[in-house]
């Protein structure tokens, strides 16, 4: 299934998800970090409003979703370290699938190509 950014933008407007605090709504739907997730969302943080909409859509369908800045708030994505990489690797392995959210912003991501490669080797 391909979900376009224009679809997510329309859904964002309908749902009026524009504030980071809205992510707390989704936090209550997430599983404990030591358990599994249905979907790991690989994306650019610059697309956070679209990602919040996507998380809500997945949650409404009953899927548990991992998003780094929602589930691992203290994770410093700007600082690539062995510890950060291990956390991300762990979350990918705890997930049944990976959704790679391709937008114009993802081209500058250090993490997304790596997450895709990790998932390809694991899933």
Buried (B, 14 or more C-beta within 10 A) or exposed (E): EEBEBEBBBEBBEEBEBEEEEBBEEBEEBBBEEEEEBBBBBBBBBBBBBBBBBBBBBBBEEEBBBBBBBBBBEEBEBEEEEEEBEEBBBEBBBBBEEBBBBBBEBBEEBEBBEBBBEBBEEEE
